[in-house]
Amino acid sequence: MTKIFKQLGRHWAACLAVVALLVVQAYCDLSLPDYTSKIVDTGIQQGGIESPVPDTIRDTTLQALELLMTEDGAALADAAYGDPDADGVRMLNSDADTAALESAFTTPDIVLYMAAAQNAATAAGTTDTVTPTSYDLDAVATQFAAMAQAPGAREMLQAQLADAAPQDDSVADSLSSQAMLLVALEYDAQGIAHDVQMSYLLRTGGQMLALTLLMVAVAIAVGFIASRVSAAIGRDLRRDVFKTVVGYSNAEIEKFSTASLITRTTNDIQQVQFTCVILLRMVAYAPILGIGGILHVASGNTGLEWIIFVAVAALLVLITVLMNVAMPKFKQMQTLVDRLNLVSREILTGIMPIRAFSREKFEEERFDKANTDLMKTQLFTNRTMVAMMPFMTLIMNGTSLLIVWFGGKAMDLGNMQVGEMIAFITYTMQIVMSFLMLSMVAVMLPRAGVAADRIDEVIKTPAAIHDPAAPKALPEGGTKGVVAFNDVSFRYPGSDEDALEHISFTAKPGQTTAIIGSTGCGKSTLLNLIPRFYDVSEGSVMIDGVDVRDMSQAQLHDQLGYVPQKGVLFSGTIDSNLKFGGDHITDADVRGAAEIAQAAEFISAKPEGYNAPIAQGGSNVSGGQKQRLSIARAIAKHPQIYLFDDSFSALDYKTDVALRRALKAQTDNATVIIVAQRISTVLHANQILVLDEGRIVGKGTHAQLMESCPEYQEIARSQLSQKELNLQKEGE
């Protein structure tokens, strides 16, 4: 996990921007339930009336209310409203002290409403509660106006109302809601009740819409930034891994295996990239939303907070159990993906031998085993996660049921309104969903953590072959291209025996040095020490008197024209492959190299010529053509030293002879080192090294070795007829 957060830390500015945007998104998300509550409680149940102080009031109603107020309250109320208009309606001043007015209006509003209700019941001839009308309000207001004429009426009413004053905030809130019934009745009398309600609903709904649009815009911005950050992390990781792997020697490549390196560069990085998106969009958002929801719930007086704690505790128990069950399987998954990639790669690259030996059924079974093992692990983890969802749903629905049950009782007692219960359910679901999001991420993190560790292992594994701190330059004057092996021994990493022992020889410019021997005697290994594909275990390899380990790899490789044992071409064109050695190679160099490598004829036969496409790995050319193009690529570079690792094996004898003759003219001033299996290829070499089990057992020309080296004689007799051997003796 720390490695994933380390990657996110590189983009700290973008991450801070995401967190800031998520705070805004959470604010919008947490505000919407409050607005829903207002629409239900105030907009629908209270007709859009927010305060016991009416915005407009008829003068007769105000006079009746003032009679029920103290002298100070009546003076404050009278000053808060403007003069009556033609219809006797007074408008609340914009600078009025609303808080003080609410205290003054609440009890009189209730008393006046109850009086209107009693008047309506009397008129109906019943003792039941009857909802009054504007007619009843007018009648009661007239009665109170008549009472106001009697001396001491205000003092008598105030004495009666003193005992009805609210004693605590909860009672005051309840009285405030009852007081708004009088305001609704007053608005109805004025004929504006519907307009007031619609105005409130449109205003509150517009605010909800604005918050929703802001939340959508912020969510889009968060998604955009998170995607950019995760894509950049994926790009940087791929670049770091590729840069590291390109610098690896064969030892590191073999340590990880090609299939595993491909998996780490693709699947593992995709896992980390996807997890980074989720971390930014969900893990950062869930705590903000959850904490905000808890604060909103705690700020209310519902008394139902205990339900949330029960739900959260149940979720934590469920998540803990599932994590302990699923975690080990997630750690196994990446290894199984490696195995599947390895088997797939082997089958696809070896499809021809598989068919030739009729092993399709065996390989299908091998692939099916690797595929089935991965499937079983994935099914186990998926079933574990699927099993979590019904329990999550049960917890959420059970929580809703508890809230409705106990919230209904609270509403029955008058301690909660419908809108408050809806908001409480919404906040509870938000809190539960926050934990659900965290649990889903917790499932992904183990696999992503394993992937991050595997990527980090590649990046932090140092290459065995590296440039020295202070590289030495090749001498400017004198002979160029002298290769000298000084008592060289080499052992592969992890091996108990030396592959090469005490190798010493010198290859000079203008001469051809050939290396021959039985299969597995170390010929290619010896050649691979020159370009530093491996470093010697003992002794030294020198070029122009400078140890190859003391010069930079770039400078070393600039001196070399390397043709591998297996020709490797890259997707592109023939021209791009022949110019692979550097930008300095011209079209004339390409065509000259193709002529020398005996490749010009088949190139010119193609309709596109040198622009003919080359498929990945050179699969659309034959083995001999691929080998000739590989040789031409080395020749076009005009190196000082040519290294041919059994590079003529796929050529017919006629082409082999023509190529070596043309190559001899081209490489008169260069050092040529050839690894070969054929005697005919090394026959005219200036120096032939005979290897046997990693040691030089013969050194000299063909004629000298035929006289002095039994191993060379054995190779010659196995490839040449007695007649050819006799002709060679006569020619001597």
N, C-alpha and C positions, 0 to 999 in steps of 0.2 A: 504493500500500500504506500509506503513512504516513497518508493520509486515513482509511482503514478503522481503523487502530490508534488514530487520534485519536478516532474515534467510540466505540471500546471503552474508551478512557481516561476518558470521561465516566461510565462505570459501573465504576470501578476497584474499588470494594468488592465488587461481585458477581463481578468477574473474579478477584480474590484468593480469594474463597470457592470459585470453580470450580477454581482451581489447587490449593488445599488439598485439596479433595475428590478431585481427580484423583491427587494423591500417595497418598491412601488407597486409591483404586481400583487404582493401579499396584502398591502394596504387596501388596494381595490377589492381583492377577493374577500377580505374580512369585513369590508364596509357594506358589501351588497346584502348580507343577511339583515343588518340594521335597517337598511332602506326597505327591505321586504316587510320587516316588522312594522315600520312606520306606515307603509301602504295599507297593511291589513288592519292595524289597530287604529291609526289616526285617519287614514284616507277613507277607509270603508266603514269601520265601526263608529268613528266619531265624526264622519261627514267632512273630513278635511280640517277639523277645528283643532288647533294645537294648544290653545291657551284659554283659560276661563275669562280672559279679558277680550271682549269682542272688538274687532277692527272698526266696525260701524255699529251704532246703537241709536235707537229712537229716543228722543228726549223724555218721553213718558216712562219708558223702561228704566232709563238712567236715574230719573228722580225716585222711582220706587226702590231701586237698589241702594241709592244714597241714604234713603231712610233707614235701611238696615245696616249701614256702616257707622263707624264712629265719626265724629265731626272732622277729625284729621283725614280719615279715609275718604269721606265725602268731598272734602275740599280738594284732595289729590285727584279723585276721579273726575270732578267737574273741570279741573284745570287741564287734565290730560286730553280732553276732547275739544274739538273746535265748535264754532257756533252751528246751530241747527240750519239745515238747508230748507228748501221750500216744502219738503215732505216731512220735516221735523227730525231728520236723521243727522247724527253728529259723527264726525270722523276722528279716529284716534290720531293724535299728533305723532310725528315720526320720532320726536325726541323724548317721548314719554318713558318714565321709569317702569318698565314692564314687570320687573320682579316685585316691586312694591305694590303695583296695581293688582297683581295676582293674589297677593296676601289680602288685599282689601276686598276683592271681588268674590273670592271663593265661597265663603259662607253665605253672603247675600244671594249669590246665584242659586245656591242649593235651596235656600229658604223660599225664594221667589218661585223656583220651579216646583217645589213641593206644594206650595200654595196653589199654583196653577193646576197641578195634578188633582189636588183635593177639590178644587172648584169644578173640574171636569167630572170627577166621580159624583159630586153632589148633583150636578146637572143630569147625570145619567141615572141617578137614583140607585147607586150601588156603593158598597164599601170596598170593592176590589180596586186595585191600582189601575188607573186609566191614564194613557198617554195624553197629555194636554195638547191643545192646538194653539195657534196664534190668537184665536178668539178668547180662549181661557186666559192667555197671558195679558191681553188687553184689559180683560175684566178685572184681573187681580191688580194690575198696575193702577187702574182707576180707584180700586178700593184703598190701596196704599197711599195714593195721592190724597184721598179723603182723610185718611188717618193722620197724614202729616199735618193737617190743620189743627188737630187736637194738641193742647199744650202738654209737654212731657212725653210725647209719643216715642220720640227717638230714644230717650233714656229708658223707658219701659221695655222697648224691644231689645236694646243692648243688654239689659240685665237678663232677659230671657235667653239671649244667644251666647252669653259668656260661658255657660257650662258646655256649649256645643263646640267650643274651639278645639282643634286637633291637638293631641298631646305628643305625637311622634311623627317621623317622616313618612312611615308606611301609611298611616291614617291620612296624612296630608295628601299623599299621592292619590289615594282612593277618593278623597273629597274633591280633588282637582278634576278627576275624570267625571264625577257626578255633576260638578259645576258646569262642565261643557255642555250638558244637556240643555241648560238655560240659553247658552249662546246659540246652539243649534235651533232652538225654538225662536229666538230673536231673529236669526237670519231667515228663518222660514217666514216669519211675519213680514220681513222686508222684501221677500221674494228673491233672495240671492243665495239660498242654501245650495242649490245645484251648482251655481257658478263657483262658489267657494270650494266645494268638494272637487270639482273638475280642475280648478286652478291648482289645488294642492297635489292631485294625482299627476297632472301633467308636469308640474315642477319637480316633484320627487322622481317620477318616471324618467324625466329628462336627465336628472342627475345620475340615476342608475345607468342609463344608456351611455352617458359620457364616461362614467367609471368603467363600464364594460368595454367601450371602444379603447380607452386608455390601457386597460388590462390586455386587450388583444394586441395593441401596438407594442406594448412592453414584451409580451410573450414572443412576438415575432422577432423583436430586436434581440432578446435573450437567445432564441434559437439560432439566429444568424451569427451572433458573436460566439456562442458555444460551438457551433459547427466549424467556424473559422479557426478557433483555437484548437479543436480536436484534429482538424485536417492538418494544421501546422505541426502539431505534435507528431502525427503519423508521418508527415513528410520529413521532419527532422530525424525521427527514429530510423526510417528507411535509409535516409542519407548516411546517418552515423553507422548503421549496421553494414551498409554496402561499402562505405569507405573503409571500415575495419576489415571486412571480409576480403576486399580486393588486396589489402596489404598482408593477408595471411600467407604463410608458407603452406606447402602440402601437408605438413604435420598438423596444423590447426584445422585445415579442411577435413582431414581424415578423423580428427578427434570429434568434431561435431557431426559429420556426415553431411553430404549435400542435401539430402531430403530434409533433415532437421533444420538446416540453415534456411532453406526455402520456406518451411513452415514458420520459422521465427520471423522471417522478413515479411510474410503475408498474413497468415492467420493470427499469430500472436500480436502483431502490431495493430491489426484490425480490432482485436479484443480490447487492447489498451485504448485505442482511439474511440471506440464505442462507449467504453466505460467513462472516459473523460467527458463526453457529451452528457451522459446520465448524471455524473457528479455535479456538473455545472447547472443542469436544468432541474434535477430532482433532489439530490442530496443537499445542495445549498438552499433549495426552496422549502423542503420539508420542515426543517427546524424553525425557519422564520414563520411559516404558516401555522405550525403546531403551537409555538410559544404565543403567537398573536391570538390564536383561538382560545388558548387557556386564559390569557389576560382578559379577553372579552367576556368569557364565561365567569371568571372570578369577580369581575367588576359588577355583575348583576346580583340580584338578591333572590334568585330562584330557589335556592336550597337544594338544587339537584346536582351540584358539582361532584358528589360522590359517585355518580353513575359514570362519569368520565374516567375517574381513577380505576374503577372496576374494569372498564373496557380496555384501558391501556395496560393494566396488569395482565389481563387475559391474552392480549396481543403479544406482550413480551415473553410470556411462557410459551406460546405457540411458536414464535420465531426462534427461541432458544432451542427447543426440541428439534425443529426442522433443520436448523443449521448444523447441529451435532450429527444428524443423520446424513445430510447431503454433502457436507464439506469434504470428506475424504474422496468422494467420487469426482468432485470438481477438480481436485488435484490430479487425478488419474487421467482426465480427459485429454489434456494436451499431449501426454505421452502416447496415447492411443491415436491421436491425429497424426503425430510423427510417424507412427508405425504404418498407418494407412497410406500416407504419402510415399513412404519408402517402398512399400509393396507396389503401389501404382506406378511409381517411376521405373522400378525394375521391370515390370511387365511391359510397359509401353516402349521402353528402350530395347527390350529383348524380344519383341514380338516375333521377329523372323526365326530365331533359334527355337522359340517356343513352338511355333507351327512346324518347323522342320523335325522336331523330336516328338511331335504329337503330345505336347504337355499342356494343352489348353485346359483340360479338365483339372489337372493338378493345380495350375495357376489360378483357375477360377475358385477352387476350394481354399487356396491360400489367401486370395483376396477376400473371399467371403468370410473367412475367420476373422481377419483384421477388421472388416466392415461390421461384422456382427458384434465383436467385442466393443467397438465404439458405439454401436446402436444400443446395446444393452446398458452401457453406462449413461448414455444420453436419455434413454427411456426411464432409467431409475431417477435421475435428477429431475426430468420433466414431470414424472408422476408425483414426485415429492412436492414440486411446486404446484401442480394441479390440485393435490390434496390440501394444500394450504388455502386455496380460494374458498372452498365450501365453509371451512372454519372461520375465515375472515368474514364471509357473508353472514354466517350465523352470529358472530360477535356484533357486526354492525346492525343487523336487524334486531337482535336482542337489545342492543343499546337503545334503538329507536322505540322499541316496545316499552322499555322502562321509562323513557322520557315521556311518552304519551300517557302512560298509566299514572305516574306521579304528577306529571304536568296537568292532567285533567283534574286531579284532586285539588291542585293548587288553584286552577281556574275556578273550580267550584267554590273555593273559599274566598275568591276575589283577590288572590295574591299574584296572579299571573294572567296575562292576556294571550289570545290566540297567536298574535304576531310574535310575542316574546317566546312562546314555545316553538314556533317554526324557526326562529333565529337560533334558539338553543340547540335544536336538532341539527341545523346546518353547521353550527360551530363544532358540535360534537363529531359530525361526520368529517369535517375538515381535520380535526385533531387525529381521528382514527386513520384517515387517508394519509396523513403525514407519516404515521408509524408504518403504514402499509408500504408507502414509497421507500422508506428506509429499509424495510425488510426485503423488498425486491432488489434493492441495490446491494444489500448484504449478501444476497445469493450470488450476484454477479461478481462481487469483489474477489472472492477466492480464486476464481478462474483467471480474472484479469491480473491478480497478484502473481500467480504462477507464470502467466505470459510475460509480465514485466520482468520477473526474475530471469527468465530464459533470454529475453532480449538483452538485459543488463549483463548477463554472463558472456554473451558474444562481444558486446562493446568493451567490456573490461578485461577480456582475455588478451594479453599482449601478444603481438606477433613475434615469433622466434627470430625472424629475419627483419632487421630494421637498420636504418642509416646510422652511421656513427655520429657522435656529437660534433666532431670536426673532420669532415670528409677530406681526403687527400685527392689532389688533382693528378691526372696522368701527365707525364713529362711532355713538354711541348715539342721538343726536337727528337731526332733519332728515329729508330725503328718503331713502327706502330703495329700492334696486334700480336705480340709475343705472349703466348699462354704457357705458364709453367706450373706443374704440380710438384710440390716439394714434400715428399714423405707424407702423403695424404692418407688418412684413415677416416672412415665414416661408419656410423652406426645409426640405424633408424630409431626414433624415439620409442622407448618401451621394449626394444629388442635386446637380446642377451649376447648377440654375436655381431661382429663387424661385417658390414656389407662390402666394404673396400678396405684393403690393408696395404699400407706402405706403398702408395702409388707415386711414382716420380717419373716425369717426362716433360719435354718441352716441345711445343708446337710453334713453328715459326711462320712468318708471312711468306707468301709465295709457295708454300709447301702444303701438301695434304697429309693430314694425320688420320689414319683409319683405326677404328677400334672394333675388334671382332672377337667372338667367343660363343660359347654355348648359351642356350636360353637360361636366364636367371643368374648370369655370372657377374652382373653389375655394370653393364655397358651404359645403359640409360642413366643409371644412378651417377656414374662418373660424369657424364655430360651435364646432368642437372646441377652439379656443383659449380659450374662456371657462371651461369646466370643467377646463382644463389637461390635456386628453388629450395635448396637445403644448404646449411652451412657445414663445413667439415668438422669432424670431431677432433682430429689431430692434424698437424701439418698446415699447409697454406696453399691456396690457389692464387697465382700472381698473373696480372696482365701488365705488361711493360714495366715490370718491377714493382708494381703496387698491389698489395693484398686486396682482393675483391671485397673483403670485409671492411676495408678502410676507405672505400670510395662510396659515393651515393649510388643507390640503385638506379636512379635515372641516368647518371653518367655511365654506369656499367652497361646498362641495356642499350644505350645509344651506340655502343661499339659492336653490338651483337646482331646477327641475323639468324633467328632461331626457327627451325622447322621441326615441329614435334613429330613423334612417332605416328600419332593418329592426326591426320589433317583436320584442322578446325577452321571453319568458315563462319562468318557472321551474316545475319540477315541484312540485305541491302542489294548492291549490284556487284558485278565482277570488278568494276572500276573502284568502288569504295573499299572492297576487300584488298585489292592490290596497293591502294594508297593508305592502308592501315598503319604503315610504319611512320607516318608523320606528314605534316602539311607541306614539307619541302619536296615531296615526290611529285614530279610533273607527269603530264600525259606521255611524254617521250620516254621517261623512265619506266612507266607502266608497260608500254608497248615493247620496249627493249627487253624487259624482264620476262614478259610473256613469250617472246621469241626464244630466249635462252632456255626457258622452262618447257619448251615444246608445247605451249598452251595456245599459241596464236591461232593455230589451225582450227581447233574446235570452238574458239571464241568467235572467230570471223564467220563460222558456219551458223551462228545464232543470229536471228533477225535483228535483235537489238545490239549485237556486238558487245562492246565493253559495258554497255548499260543493261545487259541481260540481268534479270533478277536472280538473287541467290536466296534460297529459303533458309529458315533457321537450321543451323548446323550443316548447311550445304547438302540437304537431303535431295535436292533436285539435280545434282551432278554425280557422276560415278566416282568410285574410289580413286581411280587413276587421275581423273580430272581434278578432284579435290586436292590430291597430293601435288600435282603440278602447279595449281594455283597457290598452294601454301609455299612452294619453293619460289615461285615468281614474286610473292609478297616479300620474302626475305631478300631476294636479289634487288628489287626495286628500291630498297632502303640504302643500298651501297654501304654495307657495314664493313668494319675492319676485320671482323671475325665471323665466319659462317659455322653454324652448328647444325648438322643434319643428323637427326635421331632416327635412323633406319627409314629415311624419307623416300627411298626409291623402291620399296618393297612392292608397291602396287603397280609399278610400271613394267611394261613388257621389255624384253631385252633390247629390242631395236630402239625404243624410246629412251631407255636407260643409257645406252651407249651414246646416242645423239645428244642427250641432255648433259651428260658428264663431259663430253667433248666441248660443247658450247660453254659450260660452266667453267672449265679449265681456263679458257681464254678470258672470261670475265673476272676470275678470281686470282689472276697472276700475282697481284700485290697484296692479297688478303690471306689470312690464316683460315684454313678449312679443316674442320674436325668432323669426321663422318663415323657414325655408328652404323654398322651394316651386318647383315646375315650372309650376303652373297660374296663369294670370293671374287666374282667378276667385277663387283662394285669397288673393291679395294685393291685390285690387282696392280694398278699403276700408282698407288699412293707412295709418297716419299718415305712415310714411316707408318708401320702397322704395329699396333699394340694388341697382343693376344691375352685376353683375360680368362682366368679359370678360378671360380669360387672367390672372386673379389681380389685376386692377385695378378700381377703382370707376370706371365710365364714365357713371354717371348716379345722381342722388340726388334724391328728391322724392316727391310724390304721383303717383297714376296719371295724373291730368290733366296735371300738369307734365311728366311723363316722355313722355307722348304728344306733347307739343309740342316737347320739347328733346332727346330721346334716341333716335337712330336704332336702336340695338340693342334698346331696349325696344319700339319701334314694330314692329320685325321679329318679336319674340316675340309681341306682341299680334295681329298680322295672321295669324300662323301658327295661332293658337288660336281667334280670334274671327272671326265672319263680318262682311262689310261692313255688314250690317244692324245687328249688335250694336254695331259701332264707331260707326255713325251715331246710334244711340239714345243712346250714351254722350255724344256731342257735343251732342245736343239737350238731354240732361239737364243738361249743364253750363250 
